[in-house]
């Protein structure tokens, strides 16, 4: 019995040490010591193998338990690293700025400095994550791009369509995460979108409409007082000053957020809106405040910035790339076209007929391109979300403005002017017939941008009634004007209620906080680490079975 036990017991001990060597190669020196002890055990006599020495495997067992603890710690550490790579789908924060994170027992607020102008690490608050934490959090995004790169780099146009939804692509889809906390109220300037210039568009176009109603021979029987035009003009001017001042502050303090809006495929078109509003105000200025013929310097002041921005946007459409027209075209793209016709009207009023004809030609050419692109929806373009259907009212604005501009330049509502007007009228009727396009959406500031196309169509109808007098044309002009003014009044009341009563006019602007790439799914651990854990489990299982066999043999010995 003893002769059979002697080779078996040491052999099992040796085999056990070889298994540990395979699992933990870094324990090389300790393993060599154990191997020397095993060789001594083989050379020793049976008398030296006492019960006290037989307990030696249990010492190894205690040592192995410590190794098992180290493997458990390694497993926990690896699991923690893997969890860092994936941003939890809470949508709260990015880059270590989770509002639920705590520093010294206090909740850490979201970090909004990433969107500030010229933000530097030295200006960070002491409660914000350290540099090491930022490096760890940078693993949350796909690839090696950190949060700073996600903020400061250009976001592809298709990424906005993929990550956002809503009437103005202003809502984040459920499976997307953002850079800023959703459950925390952001600073006011970050919540103030450039779409607020839509309010100015609606009010200034109403000033144009009511001046036309007061001065047109077709509506002379209504005896409309010009003071309505004066009140609306002053209200539109006050709105423009307020919105412009607030947005200038946003440009000063949060320029990175402004850049995000500029690359947004829908909001980039609203950068034309301030200059269109200025031209609307110049066209609709009450006669009691200004002379009948305006100074050409006024046109240069308003049309100059618009024209340079137009060169930039049209150049991107023409030259191709990620922002070519078939990739970014949406109904709000008409805003970048309408300004040409409004500028042509103003140029004609200041006496520059040739400049007016030039702008009309440029605007009409690009209107045709935008119209065809949106009409056929090329297979290579991004699919237009269902929530963007209300923006189809923008289709009415360009042909209506083109009709008015042609009549202003040539002084006659001739064939081409009527052709543009009939196109606008048909689109208007087709949209009214599909009223379900405009249902099911909550109120937002963006709804103001849908009012000025209706107003422009009403003004074009008044011009048509002047040249084609009749009950039908006059009735149509009054009906469209009433619909337009009613819509503006409803939106004005809703805006005041949301702003001063319910305080919900400016929710968090989630559209500017999307990431450059979509977050990747959790990756499997590295193969090397996975093999180490697997071998460790196998070694522990083998060791426990050998200890049972070894203990039984010692009893026999």
Secondary structure by P-SEA (a helix, b strand, c coil): caaaaaaaaaaaaaaaaaaaaaacccaaaaaaaaaaaaaaaaacccccccccccaaaaaaaaaaaaaaaaaaaaaaaaaaaaaaacccccccccccccccccccccccccccccccccccccccccccccaaaaaaacccccccccccccccccccaaaaaaccccccccccccccccccccccccccccccccccaaaaaaaaaaaaaaaaaacccccccccccaaaaaaaaaaaaaaaaaaaaaaaaaaaccaaaaaaaaaccccccccaaaaaaaaaaaaacccccccccccaaaaaaaaaaaaaaaaaaaaaaccccccccccccccccccccaaaaaaaaaaaaacaaaaaaaaaaaaaaaaaaaaaaaaacccccccccccccccccccccaaaaaaaaaaaacccccaaaaaaaaaaaaaaaaaaaacccccccccccccccccaaaaaaaaaaaaaaaacccaaaaaaaaaaaaaaaaaaaaaaaaaaaaccccccccccccccccccccccccccccaaaaaaaaaaaaaaaaaaaaaaaaaaaaaac
